[in-house]
Amino acid sequence: MPKAFRVNISAKMAEECQIRCKSTKKNCTYQNFVVPLRRKGIRDMDEKQHIGRLFDRIAPTYDGLNHGLSLNIDRIWRRKTVQAMPVVKHVLDVAIGTADLAIEMFHRSKTEKVTGLDLSAEMMAIGREKCVRRNLAVDFVQGNAQQMPFADNMFDGVTCAFGCRNFSDLDAGLREMYRVLKPGAQVTILEFSYPTNPLVRALYDIYFTRALPFIGRVVSRDKTAYTYLNKSVKSFCWGEAFLHHLNDVGFHAEHFTPLTFGIATIYTAIK
């Protein structure tokens, strides 16, 4: 029997190979695929573990880099996201990370309690310290947004800031948000998007493909994290396309609000 080896192949080749091997009842030679994801080419490198490890590595410098590289505009985006939320008792913050969005919720008196979910233990450790210093009622749970460890109809609100594009299966993550949200409640999502204005897009491309990866690599000492950021943004859907995904899983979604020339967008939808 031929020895298995690691190889880069296209998703179509992988599918054809698997079908062929199944039909002939033979073991496939390609037992360790590195296959691009359906989302326009980001590779599936054991996605859940890969994303968790990536954010674990950059956790110590994450807040400083985010605020510095965005010139603190990310703080404005989070404030506007929280302003778009109704006042509720208990919120699930998906991809809570270092808890900046959760802290903003309490600052704006939008909720009494937050439960945060994230793959990265190191990011949540920093977020937990920040919340403890402020005496905020935040519970941190390490887990997968596509298989949430929560009961149906459990939360009065769900939020997610800059996390959806990291889902290996976007619809699976959105379906889980729908499942754990109470009927009639709102999901509020903040995510990067791609500017439509040609001039803004040109400047955006220069910054995201050259400046940001270089600065991120120097400060965080991670060669891949901020290159991944650029690729994940460009490969992700935004605007009407994202609304379609929300509606497809059951939400009633009609509105989105572009921010800062379309670099980020807020989406709201009702269960």
ABEGO torsion letter per residue (X at the ends): XBBBBBBBBBAAAAAAAAAAAAAAGBBBABABBBBBBABGGBBBBGAAAAAAAAAAAAAAAAAAAAAAAAGGAAAAAAAAAAAABBBBABBBBBGAEAGAAAAAAAAAGABABBBBBBABAAAAAAAAAAAAAAGBBBBBBBBBAABBABBBGABABBBBBGAAAABABAAAAAAAAAAABBBGBBBBBBBBBBBABAAAAAAAAAAAAAAAAAAAAAAAGBAAAAAAAAAAAAABBBEAAAAAAAAAAGBBBABBBBBGGGABBBBBBBX
